[in-house]
């Protein structure tokens, strides 16, 4: 197994077009000859994250260090600004269209842009047309969602804001299944596995094919996945995330303070203050769970294992672990991208005549029940 290395964070760049009726055309627009990108959305427990990915996998694409065209995130309470943020990302791609293409003709593959929350929502069906820019129709839209029906509805309304009412039907909702994109689901009831965990498994397997992986995602919850090198998912664990641990101590006791999981713990030695004792204790609990799982998986497989850290709260653990690890902060969109590309390829293979990426995507995902 190759030595673990820290992966760079993902980021973005790609396409544009407009129909004769003032709304986006099906999929004919491009930037530097490239088709309009995929829109990938991850509705987690705390935030809705998005990324734009090239319609066709670039020759230099690396799932271990993906270069998305643009990305961003909003809190659930601010979901109405999601369309504004996505539109800003797309507008930046249009502005960058004159950049020098790479050797493969895929456009610039430099580090993409991440867009912070924007406080100016767009009106439904308008897409900000007043300033002359209209988002092109995407190659397709894929969603992982663990935040319930309200989050899915927020994403559908975002699509309607950018592309009109009919665009809500473009959405393809990923749900865990028996197998997908080289990963086989080991759950007794495969559909019980969260779609974000399923996408992370697919993304990690694409990033390090053939390697045994322990995938640790730290967010609202801490999840641990055991993935064999051949793509067999062996199962996982779920525990409270760092912030939930701290909250439970504050809420369940009379005298312990409320602390922020991002606060430095000051080290790993036995603490000499209550605040440091709480922070170090919770960090040690997280690290102990990971290190025990790592040792268990290596013993079970009798082979080296790569530990992959992901999720917004991973930094709380990075300074505490004593085992080698690799960081990857875009596992879910990386997995969604693999799913989108595989689905488009499968649809194209059985289509009676050639389809554009947008047509393939929409034909494959008209049903709202997910795929």
C-alpha positions, 0 to 999 in steps of 0.5 A: 500500500502506498504511504498515506498522504494528505489530499488537497481540498477539491475546488472548480471551473466549466460551461454556459448557454441560453435557450431562445425563450430566455430560459436555459437550453437543454445542453448545447452550451459550453465553455471552451468547447466543454459541455455544461457541468454536473451539479452535485448537492449534498444535504447534510445535517448542518449544511447544504453543500454543492459542487460543479463537476466537468460533464466528461471526466478530465484526463488528469482527474484524480479522485484522491484530490479532485478539482471541482469547477466550483463549490460552496455551502449554506446553512439549512436556515439560509437555503434560499441563498443557495441559488444565488451562490450556485449562480455566482459560481456559474457566472465565474465560470463564464467569466473564466471561459477565455482562460487558456485550455489545458493540453487535453482541451478541457479548459483550465484545471487550476484550483477552483473557487469556493463560494461563501454564503450570499445574503441576497436570495433570487426570486423563483424562476428568475435566475438573476436575469436582470444582469444579463447572465442566465445559468446554463442547464446542467448535464444533470443534478445529483443529490445525497440527502440525510436531512429529510424531506424539507432539505430535498424540497429546498434543493428542488426550489433552488433548481426552479429558481435557476431554471424554472418549474420543470427543472425540479424533475431533473433531480436524481436522488441517490439512495444506497443499493446492493452495488454501485460504481464498484462498491458492494453494500454489505448491510443486511438491508442495503437501503438502510445505509445513509446516502452520504455514507454510500457516496463516501464509500464510492468516492473513497474506492475511486480515490484509492482502488485496490486499497483497504480503507477505514473511512472516518467522517466527522460531522454532526455524527462520527461515522466509520466505514470498513471498505475492502480493496475489492470494493466490498463494504464490510460495515461501519459504526456511528457515534456522536460527533465532537460537537454533540459530545460536548453538547451532551455534557453541557446539557446533561450536567449542572456545572459543566460549561458549553464548549466549542469543538473548534477550541484548541484542547491544549495537548493530550496530557491529563488536563488541569482545568475543566474546559481542557479536561472536557475538550481532551476527553472528547478528543480522546474518545473520538481518537480511541474509537478510530484507533481501535477500529483501525487495529480491528480492521487490520487484524481482520484483513491481515493487511495494511489499511489506509485511514481516511479522515473526512468531514467538517469536524475532522480537524478536531481529531487530526491533532490527536490520532497517533496513526497515519491518516489521509485527509479528503474533504470532498468524499461525498461529491467525489462519490456523486461524480462517479455515480453520475458518470457511471449512470450517464455511461450506462444510459448512453450504452442502451440509448437508441441514438446519441444523447447529450449529457443533460438528456441522458441525465434527465431520462435516467432520473425522472422518477423522484423516488431516487436511484 
